[in-house]
Amino acid sequence: MTDTVTTRSVPEGALPEPTLPRGPRRPHKLRAYPVFRVVVLTLTVLLFIAPLVWMVIASLKTNVDIYDPDKTFFFTPTLQNYANVLGRNNYFVFIFNSFWVALWSTVFSLILGVPAAYAMSRFTMHRSAMVVLMARIIPGVSLLVPWYFIFANLRLVGGFGVLILSHMFVALPLIVYLMMSFFDSLPTELEDAAQVDGLTPIGAFLRITLPLSVPGLATAGILSFIFSWNNFMFALVLSGANTKTLPVAIFNFVSYASIDWGSLMSAAVIVTVPIMVIALFTQKYVVSGLTAGATKG
Amino acid sequence: MAVMVDTKVTAWKAYSTWANRHRKWLFAAPAMIFVGLLIAVPLAWTVYLSLTDAQGSVRAESKFVGVANYLKVFGDTERFWPAVLRTFTFTGGAVAAEMVLGMGIALLLWRPFKGEKWVRVAILMPLVATPVAVGMMWRLIFDPNIGFANQFLSWFGIPPQPWLSGQTTALPTLIFVDVWQWTPMIVLILLAGLTSLSEEPDEAARIDGASSWQRFRFVTLPLLRSTVIVAIVLRGIDALKTFDILYATKGKGGGSFHEVETLNVYAFGLSFDYNDYGIASTVLILFFLLIIAIMWMVTYRRKAER
């Protein structure tokens, strides 16, 4: 390519000197690169997806087939494990518990966190923001002990309220963090214009800023829901027999001497698949939330 | 009548004016009070507990013992110091591997290509999967007898490995699991950073005849510096506090030889398996200070270099 450009004869004064062909689509001179790239990326995708596929396959096998190396890939699929988990082990209750706790901890965290993030962004309350963001750094166990003391004394351990409160501890800082960077990026002109037109500052926030913040709210809400759904440690200590969430229910599966692998894998599929489906449809928001603040420095 | 309506309106107006004038604190206070009550009070309590011999039942009497717990923990070469070492090994190993792999994958994904969307979806899946389920999944795959990992090795004539059940192999295996789950996070962060870079410096270097490696090492990497640090800090904090996959695969005490017992697992065990609240609080305070110190070092270096 380079040769053709430099040896081509250009008539004097006709066109401007042709520049080197470049652009994002051919960044390398090596021909081998595109092939290398496809091969490596395919392997990467396989490595990330294969274990999950394996989990689904195992959940469709009988325990006899799981122990049989000849039936690694060829077996008769069965839904017995799912029937077992959902029926005998009553997983519908745990699914509801997980959903309920994730839903309300997200809603309450949004109610508390969004105005706070707004104030911290507009009034640049850096020190207050630091206090809230400290929650991201503190190890959860160090709060669990006192919480357990307090809530056990109030005889609240085992109820939904305690679980929702504890999950809010994860969700609230996350929401404040995400919404702060969202409000930072939102221009203030519209709010100012609304105030000139007669809205109060709070009115401008409620009627102008909030409707404009729907993408940010979606990001914060979805991520907070996912984090709560996946949370294990708080529920492990604070949930009771009736409020057990899915991760705790799955953990309790293995407290016996021999593991019922088929049922365990179908339980694992039941907890991971809903969240993957949500992530699949809200990919844009999930990614923007996970990478928020990464490029600001 | 008219006068009454008028006072009502004025009262509402006065209230509204007050609310608008103080909206800064009106908005921020609820969240800050919540965080304060749920974090500051418990944290203060943890500091107090670390100075007492609280143990057993939550309602049991305890007495003030000063810094005795701290001296005991500092002299504990059987559980505490090995746990510190394991925490550093796990975090260092996992974050280093994730950064290298994540950078590689992010660079491969940098320029647009057909099918890019599918790759992005695929790498998002481990990231959102429930860690406990992920732990169980790998527990089956790494099972020494029936797991796919050893079956895979046998195709190449490699003898079976103990993986999670081996005393020395358990921690590296769990680092691998962490790398599997969290490398995508690094990819996404670095990719966001790469996409925000302007193309000119890279172009200039290419025209000057720099090789791919030189362009990465001397142009892209320095420009990406702050993103790389953010990625290390975010992942580092979470890796230090890893609990779910360790507890789900090895259970209480990090296995029968405490082979994967990090500080977080140790503190959790002391608190809820042994109800040794005094010592547990001491370990937690030290763990917390350790995290703060590491974060302070990273951000301080960053400021100093500016």
Contacts between the chains, C-beta under 8 A, distances in Angstrom:
chain1	res1	chain2	res2	distance
A	20	B	207	7.1
A	22	B	203	6.7
A	22	B	206	7.5
A	24	B	111	5.0
A	24	B	112	6.6
A	24	B	199	7.5
A	25	B	111	7.0
A	25	B	112	7.7
A	27	B	111	5.7
A	27	B	206	8.0
A	28	B	212	6.3
A	30	B	212	8.0
A	37	B	108	5.4
A	37	B	113	7.6
A	40	B	104	8.0
A	40	B	108	6.1
A	41	B	105	7.7
A	41	B	108	5.7
A	41	B	109	7.4
A	41	B	119	5.7
A	44	B	105	5.8
A	44	B	108	7.8
A	44	B	119	7.5
A	44	B	123	7.4
A	45	B	118	7.4
A	45	B	119	5.7
A	45	B	122	4.4
A	45	B	123	7.4
A	47	B	180	7.5
A	48	B	122	5.6
A	48	B	123	5.5
A	48	B	125	6.6
A	48	B	126	5.3
A	48	B	180	7.1
A	48	B	184	6.8
A	49	B	122	5.3
A	49	B	125	6.6
A	51	B	137	5.9
A	51	B	138	6.9
A	51	B	141	6.1
A	51	B	180	7.0
A	52	B	125	6.1
A	52	B	126	7.4
A	52	B	129	6.9
A	52	B	137	7.3
A	54	B	137	7.3
A	54	B	140	7.9
A	54	B	141	6.2
A	54	B	148	6.1
A	55	B	133	7.7
A	55	B	137	4.4
A	55	B	140	7.6
A	58	B	140	6.0
A	66	B	140	7.8
A	66	B	146	6.2
A	67	B	146	5.3
A	69	B	146	7.8
A	69	B	151	5.9
A	72	B	148	7.0
A	72	B	151	6.4
A	112	B	30	5.1
A	112	B	31	4.5
A	112	B	34	5.8
A	113	B	31	5.6
A	115	B	26	7.8
A	115	B	27	3.7
A	115	B	28	7.4
A	115	B	30	7.5
A	115	B	31	7.6
A	116	B	27	5.9
A	116	B	28	4.7
A	116	B	30	7.0
A	116	B	31	3.5
A	116	B	32	6.9
A	118	B	27	5.8
A	119	B	23	6.9
A	119	B	24	5.1
A	119	B	25	7.6
A	119	B	26	8.0
A	119	B	27	3.7
A	119	B	28	4.2
A	120	B	28	6.1
A	122	B	24	8.0
A	123	B	24	4.9
A	125	B	24	7.4
A	125	B	28	6.4
A	128	B	28	5.8
A	128	B	32	6.1
A	131	B	32	6.4
A	131	B	35	6.3
A	131	B	36	7.6
A	132	B	31	6.4
A	132	B	32	6.9
A	132	B	35	5.3
A	134	B	35	8.0
A	134	B	39	6.9
A	135	B	35	6.1
A	135	B	39	5.8
A	136	B	237	6.7
A	137	B	237	5.9
A	137	B	291	5.7
A	137	B	292	6.9
A	137	B	295	6.4
A	138	B	39	6.5
A	138	B	43	7.2
A	138	B	288	6.3
A	138	B	291	8.0
A	139	B	240	8.0
A	139	B	241	5.2
A	139	B	264	5.9
A	139	B	267	7.3
A	139	B	284	6.4
A	139	B	287	5.7
A	139	B	288	6.2
A	139	B	291	7.0
A	140	B	241	7.1
A	140	B	243	7.7
A	141	B	243	7.6
A	141	B	264	6.0
A	141	B	267	4.8
A	141	B	268	5.0
A	141	B	271	6.3
A	141	B	280	7.9
A	141	B	284	6.0
A	142	B	42	7.4
A	142	B	43	6.8
A	142	B	46	5.2
A	142	B	267	7.4
A	142	B	281	7.6
A	142	B	284	3.9
A	142	B	285	7.4
A	142	B	287	7.3
A	142	B	288	5.8
A	143	B	38	7.1
A	143	B	39	6.5
A	143	B	42	4.6
A	143	B	43	7.3
A	143	B	46	7.8
A	144	B	268	7.8
A	144	B	271	6.7
A	144	B	272	7.7
A	145	B	42	7.7
A	145	B	45	7.9
A	145	B	46	6.3
A	145	B	49	6.8
A	145	B	271	5.0
A	145	B	277	5.9
A	145	B	280	6.2
A	145	B	281	6.3
A	145	B	284	7.3
A	146	B	41	7.2
A	146	B	42	3.5
A	146	B	43	7.8
A	146	B	45	4.0
A	146	B	46	5.9
A	146	B	49	7.5
A	147	B	38	7.7
A	147	B	42	6.0
A	148	B	58	6.6
A	148	B	271	7.8
A	148	B	272	7.8
A	149	B	45	7.0
A	149	B	58	5.3
A	149	B	277	7.9
A	150	B	42	7.7
A	152	B	58	4.7
A	152	B	59	7.8
A	153	B	58	7.0
A	153	B	59	7.1
A	165	B	38	6.9
A	168	B	34	7.3
A	168	B	38	7.8
A	169	B	38	5.5
A	169	B	39	7.3
A	172	B	31	6.3
A	172	B	34	6.6
A	172	B	35	6.7
A	173	B	35	7.4
A	176	B	31	6.5
A	200	B	16	6.2
A	200	B	20	4.8
A	201	B	20	5.0
A	201	B	23	5.8
A	202	B	16	7.8
A	202	B	19	6.2
A	202	B	20	5.5
A	202	B	23	5.6
A	205	B	23	7.8
A	226	B	128	5.7
A	229	B	130	7.0
A	230	B	128	7.7
A	230	B	129	7.9
A	230	B	130	4.5
A	230	B	131	6.1
A	230	B	132	7.9
A	232	B	130	7.8
A	232	B	131	6.5
A	232	B	132	4.9
A	232	B	243	7.3
A	232	B	244	4.6
A	232	B	247	7.6
A	232	B	248	7.4
A	233	B	243	5.4
A	233	B	244	6.9
A	233	B	247	7.8
A	233	B	268	7.2
A	236	B	247	8.0
A	237	B	272	5.8
A	246	B	130	7.3
A	247	B	130	5.8
A	247	B	131	7.7
A	247	B	132	4.1
A	247	B	133	7.3
A	247	B	244	7.5
A	250	B	130	8.0
A	250	B	132	5.4
A	250	B	133	6.2
A	250	B	136	6.3
A	250	B	248	7.9
A	251	B	132	5.7
A	251	B	247	7.6
A	251	B	248	5.9
A	253	B	136	7.8
A	254	B	136	7.4
A	254	B	139	8.0
A	254	B	251	7.8
A	261	B	140	5.7
A	261	B	146	7.6
A	264	B	136	5.7
A	264	B	140	7.5
A	265	B	136	7.3
A	265	B	137	7.2
A	265	B	140	6.5
A	267	B	133	7.8
A	267	B	136	8.0
A	268	B	130	7.7
A	268	B	133	3.8
A	268	B	136	5.0
A	268	B	137	5.7
A	269	B	133	7.8
A	271	B	130	4.8
A	271	B	132	7.5
A	271	B	133	4.9
A	272	B	129	4.7
A	272	B	130	5.2
A	272	B	133	4.8
A	272	B	134	7.7
A	275	B	128	5.3
A	275	B	129	7.2
A	275	B	130	6.6
A	276	B	125	5.6
A	276	B	128	6.0
A	276	B	129	6.8
A	278	B	128	7.8
A	279	B	124	5.8
A	279	B	125	7.4
A	279	B	127	7.9
A	279	B	128	4.3
A	280	B	121	6.5
A	280	B	124	7.9
A	283	B	120	7.3
A	283	B	121	6.4
A	283	B	124	6.3
A	286	B	124	6.7
A	286	B	128	6.9
A	287	B	120	7.5
A	287	B	124	7.0
A	287	B	188	5.7
A	290	B	127	7.2
A	290	B	185	6.3
A	290	B	188	5.6
A	290	B	189	7.4
A	291	B	188	5.1
A	291	B	189	5.1
A	291	B	191	7.7
A	291	B	192	4.0
A	293	B	230	6.6
A	294	B	189	4.3
A	294	B	190	8.0
A	294	B	192	4.9
A	294	B	193	5.8
A	294	B	227	5.4
A	294	B	230	5.1
A	294	B	231	6.8
A	295	B	192	5.6
A	295	B	193	5.3
A	295	B	196	4.5
A	295	B	227	6.0
A	296	B	226	7.9
A	297	B	226	3.3
A	297	B	227	7.3
A	297	B	230	7.3
